[in-house]
Amino acid sequence: MTATEPRDDASAASRMDKWSVAWTFLALALWGLFSFLLLADHGPDALCRGPLVDPNPSEQCRDEALRQWPALLSILSVTLLATITAAATTVYAKLLNRLSHAETTERDGAESSTSA
């Protein structure tokens, strides 16, 4: 791409905006999963409380691997990574959108001044 070729910032901004929405939905879904695993009752007949409600469960409640703290912390780390990526892509999409509008406004202003 040379300096005289017009850049297609509008399509790049639109594409990044779609990616930011996808990352945001993924982060929300992961936060929902993490909250469910942390708070919901489980086990036989839902006798076991969530790990946040009952941090020291009975022996029969320790069988589920996803309800143990190491698994919960790994899910939390993936959730935080998706949240940070969603925030970064959202900021980048907004920046690209502003740049494309500024370039379009600048180009339209230059064309109107040369035609007058």
C-alpha positions as CSV (number, residue, x, y, z in Angstrom):
1,M,0.0,0.0,0.0
2,T,1.4,3.4,-1.0
3,A,0.7,6.8,0.4
4,T,-1.6,7.6,-2.5
5,E,-3.8,4.5,-2.2
6,P,-6.9,5.0,0.0
7,R,-6.9,2.7,3.1
8,D,-9.9,0.7,3.9
9,D,-10.1,1.7,7.5
10,A,-13.9,1.5,7.6
11,S,-14.0,-2.2,6.8
12,A,-11.1,-2.8,9.3
13,A,-13.0,-0.9,12.0
14,S,-16.2,-2.9,11.2
15,R,-14.3,-6.2,11.4
16,M,-12.6,-5.3,14.7
17,D,-15.9,-4.2,16.1
18,K,-17.4,-7.7,15.3
19,W,-14.4,-9.3,17.0
20,S,-14.8,-7.2,20.1
21,V,-18.4,-8.2,20.4
22,A,-17.4,-11.9,20.0
23,W,-14.7,-11.6,22.7
24,T,-17.2,-9.8,25.0
25,F,-19.8,-12.5,24.6
26,L,-17.1,-15.2,25.3
27,A,-15.9,-13.3,28.4
28,L,-19.5,-13.0,29.7
29,A,-20.1,-16.7,29.1
30,L,-17.0,-17.6,30.9
31,W,-17.9,-15.3,33.8
32,G,-21.3,-17.1,34.0
33,L,-19.7,-20.5,34.0
34,F,-17.2,-19.5,36.7
35,S,-20.0,-18.0,38.8
36,F,-22.2,-21.1,38.4
37,L,-19.3,-23.5,39.4
38,L,-18.5,-21.3,42.4
39,L,-22.0,-20.8,43.8
40,A,-24.4,-23.5,42.6
41,D,-25.3,-26.5,44.6
42,H,-24.2,-29.9,43.2
43,G,-23.7,-33.5,44.0
44,P,-26.2,-36.2,44.8
45,D,-29.6,-34.5,45.1
46,A,-27.8,-31.2,45.2
47,L,-26.7,-31.8,48.8
48,C,-23.3,-30.2,48.3
49,R,-23.0,-26.4,48.5
50,G,-20.8,-24.4,46.1
51,P,-17.1,-23.9,47.0
52,L,-17.6,-20.3,47.8
53,V,-20.5,-21.0,50.2
54,D,-18.9,-24.1,51.8
55,P,-15.1,-23.9,51.4
56,N,-14.6,-27.1,53.5
57,P,-17.0,-29.7,51.9
58,S,-17.7,-33.2,53.3
59,E,-16.0,-36.2,51.8
60,Q,-18.8,-37.1,49.3
61,C,-18.8,-33.6,47.9
62,R,-15.1,-33.6,46.9
63,D,-15.5,-35.9,43.9
64,E,-16.3,-33.3,41.3
65,A,-13.1,-32.0,39.7
66,L,-14.5,-28.8,38.4
67,R,-15.6,-27.7,41.9
68,Q,-12.0,-27.9,43.3
69,W,-10.1,-24.7,43.8
70,P,-7.2,-25.5,41.3
71,A,-9.8,-26.0,38.5
72,L,-11.7,-22.9,39.5
73,L,-8.6,-20.8,39.5
74,S,-7.6,-22.0,36.1
75,I,-11.1,-21.1,34.8
76,L,-10.7,-17.7,36.4
77,S,-7.4,-17.1,34.7
78,V,-8.9,-18.0,31.3
79,T,-11.9,-15.8,32.1
80,L,-9.6,-12.9,33.0
81,L,-7.6,-13.4,29.8
82,A,-10.8,-13.3,27.7
83,T,-12.0,-10.2,29.5
84,I,-8.7,-8.3,28.9
85,T,-8.8,-9.3,25.3
86,A,-12.4,-8.1,24.9
87,A,-11.5,-4.8,26.5
88,A,-8.4,-4.4,24.3
89,T,-10.3,-5.2,21.0
90,T,-13.1,-2.9,22.0
91,V,-10.7,0.0,22.5
92,Y,-8.9,-0.8,19.3
93,A,-12.2,-1.0,17.3
94,K,-13.2,2.4,18.7
95,L,-9.9,3.9,17.7
96,L,-10.1,2.5,14.2
97,N,-13.6,3.8,13.9
98,R,-12.5,7.3,14.9
99,L,-9.5,7.2,12.5
100,S,-11.7,6.1,9.6
101,H,-14.2,8.9,10.3
102,A,-11.4,11.5,10.6
103,E,-9.8,10.3,7.3
104,T,-13.2,10.4,5.5
105,T,-13.9,13.9,6.8
106,E,-10.4,15.0,5.8
107,R,-10.7,13.5,2.4
108,D,-14.2,15.1,1.8
109,G,-12.9,18.5,3.0
110,A,-10.0,18.3,0.6
111,E,-12.2,17.3,-2.3
112,S,-14.7,20.1,-1.7
113,S,-12.0,22.8,-1.4
114,T,-10.4,21.7,-4.7
115,S,-13.7,21.7,-6.6
116,A,-14.8,25.1,-5.4
